[in-house]
Structure formats: structure tokens, C-alpha cells
Amino acid sequence: LVGTGAPRMTSTEKEPFASGTGFFSWALEVLQQDGKLTSAEVRVCEQLMLGRRYSDVAKIESISEETVRWHAKRILKKLHAETTREFILVIGRAIDERIQNQPESSVDPSVTTESRE
């Protein structure tokens, strides 16, 4: 967000959006719970979904760039995707399925229609 006055983040900083309560973490947790990804793959996948380069992911996760490549290959294989774009679509579908299958009782009753507007 150049020129917007937003603070600039270094390549090794993790955005709050991607923290444990963030959307990406929730989406990837779904895949981990479904037994598709290991915790290490989830961490790498989260960074890749944020658009990080392999070298940046390696620094953030304190692993080698080769290990990042290995995890990326395994992620694509496990999600039956050939490209990063395809794996993002797979994650989107998993999220949709999870939301559609969520029982109504799991909806937070403190969130009203008015508070969403």
C-alpha cells in the first residue's frame, strides 16, 4: 500500500491477519483437521498464500529454502493441484464445504444482523 500511509512491513514480519485468529489460519486448520496437511505444511502453506517467496518463507520458518520447496511439492500433491492457483481454489472449496456443513448451533449468537452492517 505504497503512498497510503500504511506502515511498511518487512518480508519477515507476519501480518496480524495471518495470525492464529486470521482467515488463512482458519482455512488451513480445516485442511489439517481433515488430515490433508501436516502442521509444518500448514505453516508453509499459510506463508505461500500470503504471496511470500520461498526465500522469505525459509527465513520466517527457520528452515532451508529446499525444505520450503519440498513442503510446497507435498502440499500441491496432497491437494491434487498442479499450480499454486489450483491449490488456493482447493482451499476455497474446503472452506465453502466446511461453512455449509456447519451446524446452526455453532453460529455465534452474539453476532446480530445489525452488528454485521
LOVEX-769102 format. One record per atom (N, C-alpha, C): x, y, z; residue number from 1; atom name; chain. Coordinates in Angstrom, 1 decimal. Last residue first. Example, Ala and Ser with C-alpha at 12.3 -4.5 7.8 and 13.67 -1.06 7.14 Angstrom:
<pts>
PT	c1	c2	c3	drenfi	bagu	marti
PT	12.8	-2.2	7.1	2	N	A
PT	13.7	-1.1	7.1	2	CA	A
PT	12.9	0.0	7.9	2	C	A
PT	13.2	-5.7	7.8	1	N	A
PT	12.3	-4.5	7.8	1	CA	A
PT	13.2	-3.3	7.8	1	C	A
</pts>
This chain:
<pts>
PT	c1	c2	c3	drenfi	bagu	marti
PT	-23.7	-5.0	9.9	117	N	A
PT	-23.8	-3.9	8.9	117	CA	A
PT	-22.8	-2.8	9.1	117	C	A
PT	-23.4	-6.7	11.9	116	N	A
PT	-22.7	-7.1	10.7	116	CA	A
PT	-22.7	-5.9	9.7	116	C	A
PT	-25.1	-5.9	13.9	115	N	A
PT	-23.7	-5.7	14.1	115	CA	A
PT	-22.8	-6.1	12.9	115	C	A
PT	-27.6	-6.5	12.8	114	N	A
PT	-27.3	-5.1	12.9	114	CA	A
PT	-25.7	-5.0	13.1	114	C	A
PT	-27.6	-9.3	13.0	113	N	A
PT	-27.6	-8.7	11.7	113	CA	A
PT	-27.2	-7.3	11.8	113	C	A
PT	-25.3	-10.2	15.7	112	N	A
PT	-26.6	-10.0	15.1	112	CA	A
PT	-26.5	-9.4	13.7	112	C	A
PT	-23.5	-12.3	17.5	111	N	A
PT	-23.4	-11.5	16.3	111	CA	A
PT	-24.8	-11.4	15.7	111	C	A
PT	-24.0	-13.9	19.6	110	N	A
PT	-23.8	-12.5	19.9	110	CA	A
PT	-23.6	-11.7	18.7	110	C	A
PT	-24.1	-16.5	18.7	109	N	A
PT	-25.4	-15.8	18.9	109	CA	A
PT	-25.2	-14.3	19.2	109	C	A
PT	-22.2	-17.9	16.2	108	N	A
PT	-22.1	-17.1	17.4	108	CA	A
PT	-23.4	-16.3	17.6	108	C	A
PT	-23.1	-21.2	15.2	107	N	A
PT	-23.1	-19.8	14.9	107	CA	A
PT	-23.1	-18.9	16.2	107	C	A
PT	-23.5	-23.7	16.0	106	N	A
PT	-22.2	-23.2	16.1	106	CA	A
PT	-22.0	-21.8	15.7	106	C	A
PT	-26.1	-24.3	15.4	105	N	A
PT	-25.8	-24.0	16.8	105	CA	A
PT	-24.4	-23.5	17.0	105	C	A
PT	-26.1	-25.0	12.7	104	N	A
PT	-26.6	-23.6	13.1	104	CA	A
PT	-26.2	-23.3	14.5	104	C	A
PT	-23.2	-26.8	11.7	103	N	A
PT	-24.5	-26.7	12.3	103	CA	A
PT	-24.8	-25.3	12.8	103	C	A
PT	-21.6	-26.6	8.6	102	N	A
PT	-21.5	-26.2	10.0	102	CA	A
PT	-22.9	-26.1	10.6	102	C	A
PT	-21.6	-27.1	5.9	101	N	A
PT	-21.9	-28.2	6.8	101	CA	A
PT	-21.8	-27.9	8.3	101	C	A
PT	-20.8	-24.6	4.8	100	N	A
PT	-22.1	-25.2	4.5	100	CA	A
PT	-22.5	-26.3	5.4	100	C	A
PT	-18.2	-24.5	5.8	99	N	A
PT	-19.2	-23.5	6.2	99	CA	A
PT	-20.6	-24.0	6.0	99	C	A
PT	-17.0	-26.6	4.5	98	N	A
PT	-17.0	-26.6	6.0	98	CA	A
PT	-18.1	-25.6	6.5	98	C	A
PT	-17.3	-25.9	1.8	97	N	A
PT	-17.9	-27.1	2.3	97	CA	A
PT	-18.0	-27.1	3.8	97	C	A
PT	-15.7	-23.5	1.8	96	N	A
PT	-17.1	-23.5	1.4	96	CA	A
PT	-17.9	-24.7	2.0	96	C	A
PT	-13.2	-24.6	2.4	95	N	A
PT	-13.8	-23.6	3.3	95	CA	A
PT	-15.3	-23.6	3.1	95	C	A
PT	-12.7	-26.2	0.2	94	N	A
PT	-12.8	-26.8	1.6	94	CA	A
PT	-13.4	-25.8	2.6	94	C	A
PT	-12.6	-24.2	-1.8	93	N	A
PT	-13.7	-25.2	-1.8	93	CA	A
PT	-13.9	-25.9	-0.4	93	C	A
PT	-10.3	-22.9	-1.0	92	N	A
PT	-11.6	-22.2	-1.1	92	CA	A
PT	-12.7	-23.1	-1.0	92	C	A
PT	-8.4	-24.9	-1.4	91	N	A
PT	-8.6	-24.4	-0.1	91	CA	A
PT	-10.0	-23.7	0.0	91	C	A
PT	-8.6	-25.1	-4.2	90	N	A
PT	-9.0	-26.3	-3.4	90	CA	A
PT	-9.3	-25.8	-2.0	90	C	A
PT	-7.7	-22.6	-5.0	89	N	A
PT	-9.1	-23.0	-5.3	89	CA	A
PT	-9.5	-24.1	-4.4	89	C	A
PT	-5.1	-22.9	-4.1	88	N	A
PT	-5.9	-21.9	-3.5	88	CA	A
PT	-7.4	-22.1	-3.8	88	C	A
PT	-4.2	-24.8	-5.9	87	N	A
PT	-4.3	-25.2	-4.5	87	CA	A
PT	-5.1	-24.1	-3.7	87	C	A
PT	-4.3	-23.4	-8.4	86	N	A
PT	-5.2	-24.6	-8.1	86	CA	A
PT	-5.3	-24.9	-6.6	86	C	A
PT	-2.2	-21.6	-7.9	85	N	A
PT	-3.6	-21.1	-8.2	85	CA	A
PT	-4.6	-22.2	-7.9	85	C	A
PT	0.0	-23.3	-7.8	84	N	A
PT	-0.4	-22.6	-6.6	84	CA	A
PT	-1.9	-22.1	-6.8	84	C	A
PT	-0.8	-26.3	-9.7	83	N	A
PT	-0.2	-25.0	-9.5	83	CA	A
PT	-0.7	-24.4	-8.2	83	C	A
PT	-1.9	-28.8	-9.5	82	N	A
PT	-0.6	-28.7	-10.2	82	CA	A
PT	0.0	-27.3	-10.0	82	C	A
PT	-3.3	-30.6	-6.8	81	N	A
PT	-3.2	-29.4	-7.6	81	CA	A
PT	-1.9	-29.4	-8.3	81	C	A
PT	-4.0	-32.4	-4.7	80	N	A
PT	-4.3	-32.7	-6.1	80	CA	A
PT	-4.3	-31.5	-7.0	80	C	A
PT	-3.1	-31.9	-2.2	79	N	A
PT	-4.4	-31.2	-2.6	79	CA	A
PT	-4.8	-31.5	-4.0	79	C	A
PT	-0.8	-33.4	-2.2	78	N	A
PT	-1.9	-33.8	-1.3	78	CA	A
PT	-3.2	-33.1	-1.7	78	C	A
PT	0.7	-31.9	-4.1	77	N	A
PT	0.4	-33.3	-4.4	77	CA	A
PT	-0.8	-33.7	-3.5	77	C	A
PT	1.0	-29.4	-2.9	76	N	A
PT	0.3	-29.5	-4.2	76	CA	A
PT	-0.1	-30.9	-4.4	76	C	A
PT	2.4	-30.2	-0.6	75	N	A
PT	1.1	-29.6	-0.4	75	CA	A
PT	0.3	-29.7	-1.7	75	C	A
PT	4.8	-31.2	-1.7	74	N	A
PT	3.9	-32.1	-0.9	74	CA	A
PT	2.5	-31.5	-0.8	74	C	A
PT	5.9	-28.9	-2.7	73	N	A
PT	5.5	-30.0	-3.6	73	CA	A
PT	4.6	-30.9	-3.0	73	C	A
PT	6.2	-27.4	-0.4	72	N	A
PT	5.3	-26.9	-1.4	72	CA	A
PT	4.9	-28.0	-2.4	72	C	A
PT	8.1	-29.0	1.0	71	N	A
PT	6.8	-28.8	1.5	71	CA	A
PT	5.8	-28.4	0.5	71	C	A
PT	10.2	-28.6	-0.8	70	N	A
PT	9.8	-29.9	-0.6	70	CA	A
PT	8.3	-29.9	0.0	70	C	A
PT	10.6	-25.8	-0.6	69	N	A
PT	10.3	-26.4	-1.9	69	CA	A
PT	9.6	-27.8	-1.7	69	C	A
PT	11.4	-25.7	2.1	68	N	A
PT	10.2	-25.0	1.7	68	CA	A
PT	9.7	-25.6	0.3	68	C	A
PT	13.8	-27.1	1.9	67	N	A
PT	12.7	-27.7	2.7	67	CA	A
PT	11.4	-27.0	2.3	67	C	A
PT	15.3	-25.3	0.4	66	N	A
PT	15.0	-26.6	-0.2	66	CA	A
PT	13.8	-27.3	0.6	66	C	A
PT	15.6	-23.2	2.2	65	N	A
PT	14.7	-23.0	1.0	65	CA	A
PT	14.3	-24.3	0.4	65	C	A
PT	15.4	-24.4	5.6	64	N	A
PT	16.1	-24.1	4.4	64	CA	A
PT	15.1	-23.9	3.2	64	C	A
PT	13.8	-22.6	8.3	63	N	A
PT	14.1	-23.8	7.6	63	CA	A
PT	14.8	-23.4	6.3	63	C	A
PT	12.5	-20.6	9.7	62	N	A
PT	13.8	-21.1	10.2	62	CA	A
PT	14.1	-22.4	9.6	62	C	A
PT	10.2	-19.3	8.8	61	N	A
PT	10.0	-20.6	9.4	61	CA	A
PT	11.3	-21.2	9.9	61	C	A
PT	11.4	-17.0	7.7	60	N	A
PT	10.3	-16.9	8.7	60	CA	A
PT	10.2	-18.2	9.5	60	C	A
PT	13.2	-18.0	5.8	59	N	A
PT	13.7	-17.2	6.9	59	CA	A
PT	12.6	-17.2	8.0	59	C	A
PT	11.5	-19.5	4.1	58	N	A
PT	12.6	-20.2	4.8	58	CA	A
PT	13.1	-19.4	6.0	58	C	A
PT	9.9	-17.4	3.1	57	N	A
PT	9.3	-18.4	4.0	57	CA	A
PT	10.4	-19.2	4.7	57	C	A
PT	11.8	-16.0	1.6	56	N	A
PT	11.2	-15.4	2.8	56	CA	A
PT	10.6	-16.4	3.7	56	C	A
PT	12.3	-18.0	-0.4	55	N	A
PT	13.4	-17.5	0.5	55	CA	A
PT	12.9	-16.8	1.7	55	C	A
PT	9.8	-18.2	-1.6	54	N	A
PT	10.4	-19.4	-0.9	54	CA	A
PT	11.5	-18.9	0.1	54	C	A
PT	7.8	-15.3	-1.0	53	N	A
PT	8.8	-16.1	-1.8	53	CA	A
PT	9.3	-17.2	-1.0	53	C	A
PT	4.4	-14.9	-0.2	52	N	A
PT	5.8	-14.9	0.2	52	CA	A
PT	6.6	-15.7	-0.8	52	C	A
PT	1.6	-14.8	-0.4	51	N	A
PT	2.4	-14.4	-1.5	51	CA	A
PT	3.9	-14.3	-1.2	51	C	A
PT	0.1	-16.0	1.4	50	N	A
PT	0.3	-14.5	1.6	50	CA	A
PT	1.2	-14.0	0.5	50	C	A
PT	0.4	-18.6	0.7	49	N	A
PT	-0.9	-17.9	0.4	49	CA	A
PT	-0.8	-16.4	0.6	49	C	A
PT	2.9	-19.1	1.9	48	N	A
PT	2.8	-19.1	0.4	48	CA	A
PT	1.5	-18.4	0.0	48	C	A
PT	2.2	-19.1	4.6	47	N	A
PT	3.1	-18.1	4.1	47	CA	A
PT	3.0	-18.0	2.6	47	C	A
PT	0.5	-21.3	4.6	46	N	A
PT	0.0	-20.0	5.0	46	CA	A
PT	0.9	-18.9	4.5	46	C	A
PT	2.2	-23.4	3.9	45	N	A
PT	1.1	-23.0	3.0	45	CA	A
PT	0.6	-21.6	3.3	45	C	A
PT	3.9	-23.5	6.2	44	N	A
PT	4.4	-23.1	4.9	44	CA	A
PT	3.3	-22.6	3.9	44	C	A
PT	2.0	-24.3	8.1	43	N	A
PT	2.7	-23.1	8.3	43	CA	A
PT	3.3	-22.6	6.9	43	C	A
PT	1.1	-26.7	6.9	42	N	A
PT	0.1	-25.6	7.1	42	CA	A
PT	0.9	-24.3	7.3	42	C	A
PT	3.4	-28.3	7.0	41	N	A
PT	2.8	-27.9	5.7	41	CA	A
PT	1.8	-26.8	5.8	41	C	A
PT	3.5	-28.6	9.8	40	N	A
PT	4.6	-27.9	9.1	40	CA	A
PT	4.1	-27.4	7.7	40	C	A
PT	1.2	-30.1	10.3	39	N	A
PT	1.3	-28.7	10.9	39	CA	A
PT	2.4	-27.9	10.2	39	C	A
PT	0.1	-31.6	7.2	38	N	A
PT	0.7	-31.6	8.5	38	CA	A
PT	0.8	-30.2	9.0	38	C	A
PT	-3.1	-32.0	5.6	37	N	A
PT	-1.8	-31.3	5.7	37	CA	A
PT	-1.2	-31.5	7.1	37	C	A
PT	-5.3	-33.7	5.7	36	N	A
PT	-4.7	-33.5	4.5	36	CA	A
PT	-3.3	-32.9	4.6	36	C	A
PT	-7.0	-34.0	7.9	35	N	A
PT	-5.9	-34.9	7.7	35	CA	A
PT	-5.1	-34.8	6.4	35	C	A
PT	-8.8	-32.2	8.5	34	N	A
PT	-9.3	-33.2	7.6	34	CA	A
PT	-8.2	-34.2	7.3	34	C	A
PT	-7.2	-30.5	10.0	33	N	A
PT	-8.2	-31.3	10.7	33	CA	A
PT	-8.7	-32.5	9.8	33	C	A
PT	-5.9	-29.2	7.9	32	N	A
PT	-5.1	-30.1	8.8	32	CA	A
PT	-6.1	-31.0	9.6	32	C	A
PT	-8.0	-27.9	6.6	31	N	A
PT	-7.3	-28.9	5.9	31	CA	A
PT	-6.5	-29.8	6.8	31	C	A
PT	-8.7	-26.2	8.8	30	N	A
PT	-9.7	-27.1	8.2	30	CA	A
PT	-9.0	-28.2	7.5	30	C	A
PT	-6.4	-24.7	9.0	29	N	A
PT	-6.7	-25.6	10.1	29	CA	A
PT	-7.7	-26.6	9.6	29	C	A
PT	-6.6	-23.1	6.7	28	N	A
PT	-5.6	-24.2	6.7	28	CA	A
PT	-5.8	-25.2	7.8	28	C	A
PT	-8.6	-21.4	7.6	27	N	A
PT	-8.8	-22.2	6.4	27	CA	A
PT	-7.8	-23.3	6.3	27	C	A
PT	-7.4	-20.2	9.8	26	N	A
PT	-8.6	-21.0	10.0	26	CA	A
PT	-8.8	-21.9	8.8	26	C	A
PT	-5.2	-18.9	8.6	25	N	A
PT	-5.0	-19.9	9.7	25	CA	A
PT	-6.2	-20.8	9.8	25	C	A
PT	-6.6	-17.1	7.0	24	N	A
PT	-5.8	-18.1	6.4	24	CA	A
PT	-5.5	-19.2	7.4	24	C	A
PT	-7.9	-15.4	9.0	23	N	A
PT	-8.7	-16.2	8.0	23	CA	A
PT	-7.8	-17.4	7.4	23	C	A
PT	-6.6	-15.5	12.3	22	N	A
PT	-6.8	-15.0	11.0	22	CA	A
PT	-7.5	-15.9	10.1	22	C	A
PT	-5.8	-16.3	14.8	21	N	A
PT	-7.2	-16.0	14.6	21	CA	A
PT	-7.6	-15.5	13.2	21	C	A
PT	-3.0	-16.7	14.5	20	N	A
PT	-3.9	-17.8	14.8	20	CA	A
PT	-5.4	-17.5	14.7	20	C	A
PT	-2.4	-14.4	11.7	19	N	A
PT	-2.2	-15.0	13.0	19	CA	A
PT	-3.1	-16.1	13.3	19	C	A
PT	-2.8	-13.0	9.4	18	N	A
PT	-2.4	-14.4	9.3	18	CA	A
PT	-2.1	-15.0	10.6	18	C	A
PT	-3.4	-10.5	10.3	17	N	A
PT	-4.4	-11.2	9.6	17	CA	A
PT	-4.1	-12.7	9.5	17	C	A
PT	-1.0	-9.5	11.2	16	N	A
PT	-1.9	-9.9	12.2	16	CA	A
PT	-3.0	-10.8	11.5	16	C	A
PT	1.8	-10.7	9.2	15	N	A
PT	0.6	-9.8	9.3	15	CA	A
PT	-0.3	-10.4	10.4	15	C	A
PT	5.1	-11.1	10.1	14	N	A
PT	3.8	-11.8	9.9	14	CA	A
PT	2.7	-10.9	10.1	14	C	A
PT	8.2	-10.1	8.6	13	N	A
PT	7.1	-9.9	9.6	13	CA	A
PT	5.8	-10.7	9.2	13	C	A
PT	10.0	-10.4	6.6	12	N	A
PT	9.9	-11.5	7.7	12	CA	A
PT	8.9	-11.2	8.7	12	C	A
PT	9.8	-8.3	4.9	11	N	A
PT	9.4	-9.6	4.4	11	CA	A
PT	9.4	-10.7	5.5	11	C	A
PT	8.3	-5.6	6.8	10	N	A
PT	9.5	-6.3	6.2	10	CA	A
PT	9.0	-7.7	5.8	10	C	A
PT	5.8	-3.3	6.0	9	N	A
PT	6.2	-4.5	6.7	9	CA	A
PT	7.4	-5.1	6.0	9	C	A
PT	4.9	0.1	6.5	8	N	A
PT	5.5	-0.9	5.6	8	CA	A
PT	6.1	-2.1	6.4	8	C	A
PT	1.8	1.4	7.5	7	N	A
PT	3.2	1.0	7.8	7	CA	A
PT	3.7	0.0	6.9	7	C	A
PT	0.2	3.6	5.2	6	N	A
PT	0.2	2.3	5.9	6	CA	A
PT	1.6	2.0	6.3	6	C	A
PT	0.2	5.7	3.5	5	N	A
PT	0.5	6.0	4.9	5	CA	A
PT	0.5	4.7	5.8	5	C	A
PT	-0.1	5.2	0.9	4	N	A
PT	-1.3	5.3	1.7	4	CA	A
PT	-1.1	5.6	3.1	4	C	A
PT	2.2	4.8	-0.5	3	N	A
PT	1.6	6.1	-0.6	3	CA	A
PT	0.3	6.2	0.2	3	C	A
PT	1.7	1.4	-1.0	2	N	A
PT	2.6	2.5	-1.1	2	CA	A
PT	1.8	3.8	-1.3	2	C	A
PT	0.8	-1.2	0.0	1	N	A
PT	0.0	0.0	0.0	1	CA	A
PT	0.9	1.2	0.0	1	C	A
</pts>
